[in-house]
Amino acid sequence: MKNILLPTDFSQNSLNAIHYGMKLYANRYCEFYFLNAFQINMYTLDNMMVPEPGDNTYDTAKKHSDEGFVKLKAILNLQESNPKHSYRTISTFNYLLEAVRDTIAKKDIDLVIMGTKGLTSSEAKAFGSNTINIMEKIVECPVMAIPEQFDYSPPKQIVFPTNYKAHFKRKELKYLLEIAELHDSQIHVIHVERESKLSKKQENNKKLLESIFDGIDFENHTLPKDKVQKAIFSFIESRKCDMIVFVNKKHWFFGSILANPLVKELGYDATIPILELNDNS
């Protein structure tokens, strides 16, 4: 049984992410936790006085959250029917990040899947602020971000960028291996050339990665020296790839790829899911 957390603000984008997660793991036994972290106008969790059950403002906000789940369940009952899947709902007055962190700890969550934009997202950003915040701060489990209006397609072509400078561990790549096995995917290992040749350490890490991918369909690619973002997304576009996966090695890669405004910098909207794996060492 895989425990998957699906934060939702009941927007179409979050619903889209929910559908993606259910289809991605259609052949796995999963318990899906739908999480709505609601807020209350004029109150924050930093205040000395916060509303509690029985307070009119709290009860109104909680009722709105509960009604959202009723509608969500109705939609899922019509569109999603899988005997391998079960569902739980969590409604809480909290910041989203803290609610996600708390749920991961209490429910032994394996993976977080969320949309990149919510009800308040109107700017053309690569990722909504909530998604960026969670991908930056959550290291207890992998986080997957689903672009707005992304139509599900099995991840047959997966891009895995690396500079080979970090040591790989099988356990941190298990979700990538699992997805590849579930969907008979091909993994494209992308290295953007910066030096004329790899160092000995890089060569050893490359061999280690190849041993971890043994039994999986994968290809190595060395791209000409260029901006990392431009090279990777050009490859994604040319190969019509379905997913990009990376290991967040203490944020060295996150800073160079995800924190930059990709839409503005590349003129290329984030059109495929991104799975962030974490180095918990």
N, C-alpha and C positions, 0 to 999 in steps of 0.2 A: 504494500500500500504506500503510495507516494502522497505526501501532504503538500498541497500547493496553495499559496496565498494569492488571492486576487483582490487587491484594493480597488474600490469603486466609489465614484461620486455620482453614479447612476447616469453618467453622460453616455452618448453613443460611442465615444472613443473607448471608454472603459468596458462597455459591453462588447466592443469589437475584440479587445484584449482577452476577455473571458472566453469568447467563442474560439479564439486562436488557441488558448491553452487547452481547452477541451478537445479540440480536433488534433492538436499536436500529440496529446497523450490518450487518444481514443482507444488504443489497445492496451492500456495499462490501468490497473486498479488504482484509483485516485480518490482522495478526499479533498474537495475544494473548499477553502475557507474564503467567503466573501466578506471583506472588511470595509465598513464605512466609518471613517473618523470624522464626526461632525463637529462643527464649530457653532458658537452662539454669539450673535452681534453684541458688542460692548463688553464681552467677557473674554479673557484669555486665561490660560492655565498658570500664568505668572502672577495673577492677581491674588491678593489675600482672600478675597471673597469670590468663590466660584459657585455657580448654580449646582444644585444636587437634585436627585429625583424628588418630586413633589413641588419643586419650584416651577412656576408657570413657563418661564423661558426654556428651562431644561426639558420639561415634558413636551413642549411644542416641537423643539428640535429633535427630540428622540422619536416622537410620533412621525415626523417627516422622514426620518431615517428608516423607521420600521415600514412605513408605507412604500418607500423606495424598494425595499427588499421584497415586499409582496408583489410589486410590479415586475421586478427582476425575475422572481421565481416563475411568474406566469409566462414571461417571455421564454425562459429556459425550458419550461415544461412543454411549450409548443415547438421549440426549435431544437432542443437538445434532449435526447433520450438514449442513455447508455447505461446498461445494468452494471458496468464496472465503475461507475462514478457515483459518489455520494456528496452531499452538500451541507455546509454549515454556514451560519451567518453570525457576524460579530458587529455590533453597533456600539460605538464608544465616543464619549466626549474627550478628544485628545488631539494633539498634533499628529499628522499622518506618520511622520517618521517614528515617533515614539510608539504609536499604535502598531506599526509594522514590527518594530523591534520587540515589543512586548508579546505580540502574537507568535513571532518566530520562536521565542523562548518557551512560551506556554504550550504551544501546539506542535512543537518539533517540526517546524516547517522545512521542507527540502528546497523549495524554489518559490520565488516571488515573480509573478507576471503582471505587468501593468501597462496601461496605455501611455502614450507620450504627451497627450494633451487632455485637459479636463474641461469642465464647464467654463472656467474663467480664462482659458487660454485663447487669446486672440492674435498673439504675435506670431510671426513666421519664424519659429525657433526650431532647431533640430530636436530639442527635448524640452518638455515642460519643466518648470523649476522643481516640482515635486519629484519627478523622475530622476533628475540630475542629483537632487539631494539624497535620495535613497540609494542611487548607484554609488555615490561618493561615500556615504556613511555606513551602509549595511555591508558587513563583511562575514556575517554568520552563515549566509547561504547565497547561491547565485541569484541574480536579478536579470529578468528578461524584459526588454522594452519593445512594445509593438507600436509601429508608426500609425498615425491617424489614417483611417480609411484603408488600412491594409487588408486586402482580400487574401484569405488563407490559401496557401499552396504548400504542399509538403516540402520540407527543406531538403531538396535533392542535391543542391549545390551550396556548400557551406564554406565561407572564407574564414581562415584562421591566420591573422597577421602576427608576426613575431620578428624580433631582431636577434633572436637566439642568445641574448645576453643573460637571460634568466634560466635557472635550473627548473626543469619540469618535473612534476610529480603526477603519477597516475591518478591519485585520488582527486586532485583538483581539476582533472580533465574528464572525470567520469560522466558528467552530464552531457558533454559534447559527444563522447563515445556512445552513450545511451541513445541520444537522438539520432546519431548516424546509423546505429544498428536498427532502431525502430523504423526508419524511413529509407533504409538502403541508400544513404547519402554518400556523396563524394566530398571529401574535405580538401580544400585548396590551401596549402600552407604558403603564405605570402611573406617574402622577405624583400624589403626595399633596400637596394644596394646603397651603402654609404661608403664603404671602403672597397679596395680592389679585391680583397679576399677576406674570408672569415678568419677570426683568430682561433687559436687552438681550443679555447673555452667555448666559443660559438660552435665550432665543429663538433665538439663533444655533446653539447646541448642539442644540436641538430640530430645526431645519431640517437640520443636518448628519446627525443620526440618520435623519431621513426620507429623505434622499438615499441613505444607506447601505442602507436597507431598500427602496429602489426595486426593484420587480419581485417583492417578497415581500408576501404578504397580511398586513397589519398594521393595527391600530387604535390611536389615541391615547385614553387615558382620564385624566381629572382627577378624583381622588376628594376628597371633602370633608375639611377639616382634621381629623385624627384621629391616634391613634398609628399610626406607619408600619406596624408589624407587624399590628395589628388590621385596618387598611384593606386591606392586601395579601391577608391570608389570608381575609378576608371575601369579597374579589373572587374568589379562587381557588375558594372553596367555591361561590359563586353561579354561576360559569361552568363549574364542573367541569373545571378546568384540569389539564393532565397534567405540567407541568414549570415550574419557576421558574428563571430565568437572570439572573445579575447580573455586572457587571464589578467586580472587587475593585480599586478605585482606591486603592492604598496603604492599604487596610484601613479607609477612612472608612465604607464601606457595611457591611463585614463586622461592625464593632463594633456597628452599630445594629440589625442583623438577626439574624445567626447566633449571636453570642456570648451572646445572651439566652436563658434557658430558655423556649423558646416553648411547650412543653407546659404548664408551670406557669402562665405568664403569660397565655396565650390559651385554655387548655383545648382546644387544637387540636393533635392529634398531627401531626407532619410526615408527610404521606401521599403526597407526590409528590416525584420526584427534584429535586435542586437542582444546577444546573451553575454553578460559579464560574469565570468567565473572568478572566484576569489582565492588568493593565496593566504591561507590562514596560519602560515608558519610565523 
